[in-house]
């Protein structure tokens, strides 16, 4: 029994190695695609955060500095 198994294994070793290499290649491609999807999602999230912070900074710059400026803007209807 052991002789039959070792003879089969030795005759099919190249095929087994080939199938293992194919499986490893497919797994690497799939994991790489998954990682690139995560990276793209992180980039989109970071882009949204930066846009929100920029909008907050612009609002701060455009905000009235004093109470008199606020009253003036309210009366002019530019608030």
PAMI-759971 format. One record per residue (C-alpha): x negated, y negated, z negated. Coordinates in nm, 2 decimals. Last residue first. Example, Ala and Ser with C-alpha at 12.3 -4.5 7.8 and 13.67 -1.06 7.14 Angstrom:
<recs>
REC; px; py; pz
REC; -1.37; 0.11; -0.71
REC; -1.23; 0.45; -0.78
</recs>
This chain:
<recs>
REC; px; py; pz
REC; 2.66; -8.59; -0.67
REC; 2.67; -8.84; -0.38
REC; 3.01; -8.99; -0.47
REC; 2.87; -9.34; -0.51
REC; 3.02; -9.37; -0.86
REC; 2.88; -9.03; -0.96
REC; 2.54; -9.11; -0.82
REC; 2.53; -9.44; -1.01
REC; 2.64; -9.28; -1.33
REC; 2.37; -9.01; -1.30
REC; 2.11; -9.27; -1.23
REC; 2.21; -9.46; -1.54
REC; 2.19; -9.15; -1.75
REC; 1.84; -9.10; -1.63
REC; 1.64; -8.88; -1.40
REC; 1.91; -8.78; -1.16
REC; 1.85; -8.44; -1.00
REC; 1.70; -8.41; -0.66
REC; 1.36; -8.27; -0.78
REC; 1.54; -8.03; -1.01
REC; 1.77; -7.91; -0.74
REC; 1.47; -7.86; -0.51
REC; 1.30; -7.66; -0.78
REC; 1.61; -7.44; -0.83
REC; 1.64; -7.38; -0.46
REC; 1.27; -7.28; -0.45
REC; 1.32; -7.04; -0.74
REC; 1.62; -6.89; -0.56
REC; 1.42; -6.85; -0.24
REC; 1.13; -6.69; -0.42
REC; 1.36; -6.44; -0.59
REC; 1.52; -6.35; -0.26
REC; 1.18; -6.29; -0.10
REC; 1.07; -6.08; -0.39
REC; 1.38; -5.86; -0.35
REC; 1.32; -5.83; 0.03
REC; 0.95; -5.74; -0.03
REC; 1.05; -5.48; -0.30
REC; 1.30; -5.32; -0.05
REC; 1.03; -5.31; 0.22
REC; 0.79; -5.14; -0.02
REC; 1.05; -4.88; -0.12
REC; 1.12; -4.80; 0.24
REC; 0.74; -4.77; 0.31
REC; 0.71; -4.53; 0.02
REC; 1.00; -4.31; 0.15
REC; 0.84; -4.31; 0.50
REC; 0.51; -4.20; 0.35
REC; 0.67; -3.92; 0.15
REC; 0.84; -3.79; 0.47
REC; 0.52; -3.81; 0.67
REC; 0.31; -3.64; 0.40
REC; 0.57; -3.36; 0.36
REC; 0.57; -3.30; 0.74
REC; 0.19; -3.28; 0.74
REC; 0.18; -3.05; 0.45
REC; 0.43; -2.82; 0.61
REC; 0.24; -2.81; 0.93
REC; -0.09; -2.74; 0.75
REC; 0.08; -2.45; 0.56
REC; 0.22; -2.31; 0.89
REC; -0.13; -2.32; 1.04
REC; -0.29; -2.16; 0.73
REC; -0.03; -1.88; 0.75
REC; -0.09; -1.83; 1.12
REC; -0.47; -1.82; 1.07
REC; -0.43; -1.56; 0.79
REC; -0.21; -1.33; 0.99
REC; -0.46; -1.05; 1.06
REC; -0.62; -1.08; 0.71
REC; -0.28; -1.08; 0.54
REC; -0.16; -0.78; 0.73
REC; -0.48; -0.58; 0.66
REC; -0.46; -0.68; 0.29
REC; -0.10; -0.57; 0.26
REC; -0.16; -0.24; 0.44
REC; -0.46; -0.16; 0.23
REC; -0.28; -0.24; -0.09
REC; 0.00; 0.00; 0.00
</recs>
